[in-house]
């Protein structure tokens, strides 16, 4: 499984495992976790800008409850062993 480094700012970064990706209503989403397998902390990230020149994409954590519920349902159907609580 691929582990990707996300830059929080110019000095701080964090690494997550990308569990799945999907596109919904024209938006790209990533399901990421701090562990490769088992129970861990997961986040759903939404691509807000695709990098043209720098080849870097910009993501933000999905916080809107309605959007989060819709995207979580898609990820749950794609990954049978994933359940959000």
OpenMM code with the backbone's topology and positions (N, CA, C; nanometers):
from openmm import Vec3, app, unit

residues = "UNK UNK UNK UNK UNK UNK UNK UNK UNK UNK UNK UNK UNK UNK UNK UNK UNK UNK UNK UNK UNK UNK UNK UNK UNK UNK UNK UNK UNK UNK UNK UNK UNK UNK UNK UNK UNK UNK UNK UNK UNK UNK UNK UNK UNK UNK UNK UNK UNK UNK UNK UNK UNK UNK UNK UNK UNK UNK UNK UNK UNK UNK UNK UNK UNK UNK UNK UNK UNK UNK UNK UNK UNK UNK UNK UNK UNK UNK UNK UNK UNK UNK UNK UNK UNK".split()
positions = [
    Vec3(0.0845, -0.1171, 0.0000),
    Vec3(0.0000, 0.0000, 0.0000),
    Vec3(0.0888, 0.1231, 0.0000),
    Vec3(0.0444, 0.2221, -0.0726),
    Vec3(0.1230, 0.3432, -0.0901),
    Vec3(0.1113, 0.4364, 0.0309),
    Vec3(0.2248, 0.4858, 0.0778),
    Vec3(0.2285, 0.5846, 0.1851),
    Vec3(0.2708, 0.7166, 0.1226),
    Vec3(0.1906, 0.8204, 0.1496),
    Vec3(0.2130, 0.9501, 0.0867),
    Vec3(0.2395, 1.0546, 0.1940),
    Vec3(0.3329, 1.1436, 0.1646),
    Vec3(0.3659, 1.2525, 0.2567),
    Vec3(0.2816, 1.3743, 0.2205),
    Vec3(0.2130, 1.4286, 0.3210),
    Vec3(0.1345, 1.5495, 0.3049),
    Vec3(0.2029, 1.6611, 0.3828),
    Vec3(0.2193, 1.7737, 0.3185),
    Vec3(0.2811, 1.8892, 0.3827),
    Vec3(0.1724, 1.9704, 0.4526),
    Vec3(0.1865, 1.9900, 0.5838),
    Vec3(0.0916, 2.0706, 0.6593),
    Vec3(0.1236, 2.2184, 0.6445),
    Vec3(0.2497, 2.2484, 0.6405),
    Vec3(0.2992, 2.3824, 0.6120),
    Vec3(0.4388, 2.3642, 0.5542),
    Vec3(0.5143, 2.4694, 0.5456),
    Vec3(0.6457, 2.4587, 0.4821),
    Vec3(0.7453, 2.3754, 0.5617),
    Vec3(0.7231, 2.3596, 0.6924),
    Vec3(0.8190, 2.2889, 0.7768),
    Vec3(0.7692, 2.1550, 0.8281),
    Vec3(0.6385, 2.1364, 0.8358),
    Vec3(0.5824, 2.0167, 0.8992),
    Vec3(0.5091, 1.9303, 0.7967),
    Vec3(0.5303, 1.7991, 0.8077),
    Vec3(0.4622, 1.7057, 0.7185),
    Vec3(0.4106, 1.5872, 0.7987),
    Vec3(0.3192, 1.5123, 0.7375),
    Vec3(0.2643, 1.3921, 0.7981),
    Vec3(0.2469, 1.2894, 0.6864),
    Vec3(0.2643, 1.1621, 0.7207),
    Vec3(0.2500, 1.0566, 0.6211),
    Vec3(0.1256, 0.9745, 0.6503),
    Vec3(0.0515, 0.9414, 0.5436),
    Vec3(-0.0669, 0.8579, 0.5535),
    Vec3(-0.0618, 0.7490, 0.4477),
    Vec3(-0.1256, 0.6379, 0.4786),
    Vec3(-0.1474, 0.5340, 0.3796),
    Vec3(-0.2736, 0.5697, 0.3023),
    Vec3(-0.2677, 0.5647, 0.1706),
    Vec3(-0.3850, 0.5904, 0.0878),
    Vec3(-0.4573, 0.4576, 0.0701),
    Vec3(-0.5752, 0.4463, 0.1331),
    Vec3(-0.6515, 0.3227, 0.1288),
    Vec3(-0.7348, 0.3104, 0.0025),
    Vec3(-0.7889, 0.4229, -0.0443),
    Vec3(-0.8759, 0.4218, -0.1623),
    Vec3(-0.8917, 0.5642, -0.2119),
    Vec3(-0.9336, 0.5764, -0.3361),
    Vec3(-0.9671, 0.7064, -0.3915),
    Vec3(-1.0937, 0.6918, -0.4736),
    Vec3(-1.1690, 0.7998, -0.4845),
    Vec3(-1.2920, 0.7980, -0.5623),
    Vec3(-1.3214, 0.9383, -0.6121),
    Vec3(-1.4102, 0.9448, -0.7096),
    Vec3(-1.4550, 1.0724, -0.7628),
    Vec3(-1.6063, 1.0770, -0.7460),
    Vec3(-1.6559, 1.1866, -0.6895),
    Vec3(-1.7985, 1.2026, -0.6627),
    Vec3(-1.8368, 1.3465, -0.6943),
    Vec3(-1.9372, 1.3623, -0.7773),
    Vec3(-1.9848, 1.4964, -0.8177),
    Vec3(-1.8714, 1.5835, -0.8711),
    Vec3(-1.7810, 1.5226, -0.9448),
    Vec3(-1.6711, 1.5967, -1.0053),
    Vec3(-1.5548, 1.6263, -0.9135),
    Vec3(-1.5631, 1.5818, -0.7879),
    Vec3(-1.4553, 1.6045, -0.6915),
    Vec3(-1.3789, 1.4765, -0.6633),
    Vec3(-1.2477, 1.4888, -0.6482),
    Vec3(-1.1615, 1.3755, -0.6170),
    Vec3(-1.1435, 1.3655, -0.4664),
    Vec3(-1.1596, 1.2437, -0.4112),
    Vec3(-1.1464, 1.2202, -0.2675),
    Vec3(-1.0469, 1.1081, -0.2413),
    Vec3(-0.9744, 1.1202, -0.1302),
    Vec3(-0.8846, 1.0152, -0.0838),
    Vec3(-0.9284, 0.9704, 0.0546),
    Vec3(-0.9234, 0.8401, 0.0781),
    Vec3(-0.9413, 0.7847, 0.2118),
    Vec3(-0.8024, 0.7486, 0.2606),
    Vec3(-0.7564, 0.8138, 0.3664),
    Vec3(-0.6217, 0.7909, 0.4180),
    Vec3(-0.6289, 0.7457, 0.5631),
    Vec3(-0.5243, 0.6742, 0.6061),
    Vec3(-0.5176, 0.6247, 0.7431),
    Vec3(-0.3745, 0.6324, 0.7931),
    Vec3(-0.3615, 0.6364, 0.9252),
    Vec3(-0.2285, 0.6398, 0.9846),
    Vec3(-0.1675, 0.5000, 0.9977),
    Vec3(-0.2474, 0.3951, 0.9751),
    Vec3(-0.1971, 0.2578, 0.9790),
    Vec3(-0.2351, 0.1863, 0.8497),
    Vec3(-0.1512, 0.0917, 0.8098),
    Vec3(-0.1760, 0.0200, 0.6843),
    Vec3(-0.2908, -0.0797, 0.6980),
    Vec3(-0.2984, -0.1468, 0.8121),
    Vec3(-0.4030, -0.2461, 0.8359),
    Vec3(-0.4527, -0.2339, 0.9791),
    Vec3(-0.5758, -0.2776, 1.0024),
    Vec3(-0.6301, -0.2762, 1.1371),
    Vec3(-0.6964, -0.1446, 1.1707),
    Vec3(-0.7302, -0.1310, 1.2986),
    Vec3(-0.7981, -0.0106, 1.3445),
    Vec3(-0.6993, 0.1047, 1.3564),
    Vec3(-0.7360, 0.2129, 1.2977),
    Vec3(-0.6525, 0.3318, 1.3041),
    Vec3(-0.7374, 0.4545, 1.2826),
    Vec3(-0.6745, 0.5669, 1.2755),
    Vec3(-0.7447, 0.6919, 1.2475),
    Vec3(-0.7484, 0.7133, 1.0971),
    Vec3(-0.8675, 0.7437, 1.0474),
    Vec3(-0.8845, 0.7650, 0.9032),
    Vec3(-0.9394, 0.9051, 0.8795),
    Vec3(-0.9035, 0.9594, 0.7654),
    Vec3(-0.9532, 1.0895, 0.7213),
    Vec3(-0.9982, 1.0775, 0.5765),
    Vec3(-1.0983, 1.1557, 0.5415),
    Vec3(-1.1366, 1.1691, 0.4013),
    Vec3(-1.0901, 1.3070, 0.3574),
    Vec3(-1.0068, 1.3080, 0.2539),
    Vec3(-0.9500, 1.4320, 0.2027),
    Vec3(-1.0101, 1.4634, 0.0667),
    Vec3(-1.0376, 1.5903, 0.0441),
    Vec3(-1.0939, 1.6371, -0.0823),
    Vec3(-0.9891, 1.7196, -0.1549),
    Vec3(-0.9691, 1.6889, -0.2825),
    Vec3(-0.8751, 1.7666, -0.3626),
    Vec3(-0.9386, 1.9022, -0.3929),
    Vec3(-0.8689, 2.0077, -0.3550),
    Vec3(-0.9235, 2.1412, -0.3800),
    Vec3(-0.8462, 2.2143, -0.4887),
    Vec3(-0.7280, 2.1670, -0.5226),
    Vec3(-0.6506, 2.2274, -0.6310),
    Vec3(-0.5522, 2.1246, -0.6838),
    Vec3(-0.5505, 2.1101, -0.8125),
    Vec3(-0.4536, 2.0206, -0.8760),
    Vec3(-0.3333, 2.1031, -0.9175),
    Vec3(-0.2166, 2.0533, -0.8841),
    Vec3(-0.0945, 2.1259, -0.9171),
    Vec3(-0.0607, 2.1139, -1.0640),
    Vec3(-0.0496, 2.2248, -1.1306),
    Vec3(-0.0162, 2.2249, -1.2725),
    Vec3(0.1359, 2.2241, -1.2910),
    Vec3(0.2008, 2.3249, -1.2339),
    Vec3(0.3441, 2.3400, -1.2551),
    Vec3(0.4268, 2.2629, -1.1527),
    Vec3(0.3828, 2.2626, -1.0271),
    Vec3(0.4605, 2.2000, -0.9213),
    Vec3(0.4353, 2.0502, -0.9090),
    Vec3(0.3352, 2.0006, -0.9810),
    Vec3(0.2979, 1.8595, -0.9744),
    Vec3(0.2576, 1.8184, -0.8328),
    Vec3(0.1977, 1.9120, -0.7595),
    Vec3(0.1495, 1.8854, -0.6239),
    Vec3(0.0016, 1.9190, -0.6176),
    Vec3(-0.0753, 1.8337, -0.5555),
    Vec3(-0.2168, 1.8591, -0.5363),
    Vec3(-0.2397, 1.9117, -0.3960),
    Vec3(-0.3472, 1.9871, -0.3785),
    Vec3(-0.3819, 2.0423, -0.2489),
    Vec3(-0.5101, 1.9748, -0.2020),
    Vec3(-0.5078, 1.9257, -0.0778),
    Vec3(-0.6227, 1.8557, -0.0198),
    Vec3(-0.6625, 1.9220, 0.1113),
    Vec3(-0.7915, 1.9083, 0.1440),
    Vec3(-0.8393, 1.9514, 0.2750),
    Vec3(-0.9253, 1.8403, 0.3328),
    Vec3(-0.9331, 1.8355, 0.4652),
    Vec3(-1.0141, 1.7359, 0.5343),
    Vec3(-1.1613, 1.7715, 0.5135),
    Vec3(-1.2416, 1.6723, 0.4757),
    Vec3(-1.3849, 1.6941, 0.4585),
    Vec3(-1.4476, 1.7059, 0.5972),
    Vec3(-1.5122, 1.8196, 0.6235),
    Vec3(-1.5728, 1.8445, 0.7537),
    Vec3(-1.7244, 1.8603, 0.7469),
    Vec3(-1.7780, 1.8921, 0.6286),
    Vec3(-1.9221, 1.9078, 0.6130),
    Vec3(-1.9897, 1.7710, 0.6331),
    Vec3(-2.0823, 1.7635, 0.7293),
    Vec3(-2.1445, 1.6355, 0.7652),
    Vec3(-2.2153, 1.5681, 0.6493),
    Vec3(-2.2848, 1.6444, 0.5673),
    Vec3(-2.3582, 1.5867, 0.4545),
    Vec3(-2.2614, 1.5291, 0.3499),
    Vec3(-2.1608, 1.6065, 0.3163),
    Vec3(-2.0599, 1.5624, 0.2198),
    Vec3(-1.9835, 1.4426, 0.2754),
    Vec3(-1.9456, 1.4491, 0.4022),
    Vec3(-1.8714, 1.3407, 0.4662),
    Vec3(-1.9515, 1.2106, 0.4637),
    Vec3(-2.0800, 1.2187, 0.4955),
    Vec3(-2.1650, 1.1000, 0.4943),
    Vec3(-2.1763, 1.0371, 0.3568),
    Vec3(-2.1907, 1.1210, 0.2540),
    Vec3(-2.2030, 1.0707, 0.1170),
    Vec3(-2.0744, 1.0027, 0.0710),
    Vec3(-1.9619, 1.0664, 0.0969),
    Vec3(-1.8334, 1.0102, 0.0527),
    Vec3(-1.7980, 0.8862, 0.1344),
    Vec3(-1.8262, 0.8878, 0.2644),
    Vec3(-1.8002, 0.7713, 0.3494),
    Vec3(-1.8808, 0.6510, 0.3010),
    Vec3(-2.0052, 0.6736, 0.2588),
    Vec3(-2.0880, 0.5639, 0.2075),
    Vec3(-2.0267, 0.5031, 0.0821),
    Vec3(-1.9694, 0.5854, -0.0037),
    Vec3(-1.9031, 0.5347, -0.1248),
    Vec3(-1.7827, 0.4503, -0.0862),
    Vec3(-1.7003, 0.5001, 0.0059),
    Vec3(-1.5827, 0.4244, 0.0476),
    Vec3(-1.6220, 0.2937, 0.1167),
    Vec3(-1.7279, 0.2954, 0.1969),
    Vec3(-1.7737, 0.1725, 0.2626),
    Vec3(-1.8176, 0.0688, 0.1594),
    Vec3(-1.8792, 0.1133, 0.0503),
    Vec3(-1.9219, 0.0179, -0.0526),
    Vec3(-1.8036, -0.0333, -0.1350),
    Vec3(-1.7010, 0.0507, -0.1521),
    Vec3(-1.5826, 0.0081, -0.2265),
    Vec3(-1.4952, -0.0881, -0.1459),
    Vec3(-1.4885, -0.0651, -0.0149),
    Vec3(-1.4037, -0.1457, 0.0725),
    Vec3(-1.4931, -0.2160, 0.1735),
    Vec3(-1.5180, -0.3413, 0.1528),
    Vec3(-1.6111, -0.4162, 0.2377),
    Vec3(-1.5706, -0.4217, 0.3827),
    Vec3(-1.4420, -0.4170, 0.4122),
    Vec3(-1.3972, -0.4306, 0.5509),
    Vec3(-1.3798, -0.2971, 0.6230),
    Vec3(-1.4264, -0.1876, 0.5621),
    Vec3(-1.4164, -0.0553, 0.6233),
    Vec3(-1.5530, -0.0135, 0.6770),
    Vec3(-1.5520, 0.0328, 0.8020),
    Vec3(-1.6742, 0.0862, 0.8615),
    Vec3(-1.6372, 0.2102, 0.9405),
    Vec3(-1.7063, 0.3193, 0.9137),
    Vec3(-1.6799, 0.4447, 0.9828),
    Vec3(-1.7680, 0.4539, 1.1053),
    Vec3(-1.7080, 0.4989, 1.2152),
    Vec3(-1.7879, 0.5180, 1.3369),
    Vec3(-1.7611, 0.6523, 1.3986),
] * unit.nanometer
topology = app.Topology()
chain = topology.addChain("A")
for resn in residues:
    res = topology.addResidue(resn, chain)
    for name in ("N", "CA", "C"):
        topology.addAtom(name, app.Element.getBySymbol(name[0]), res)
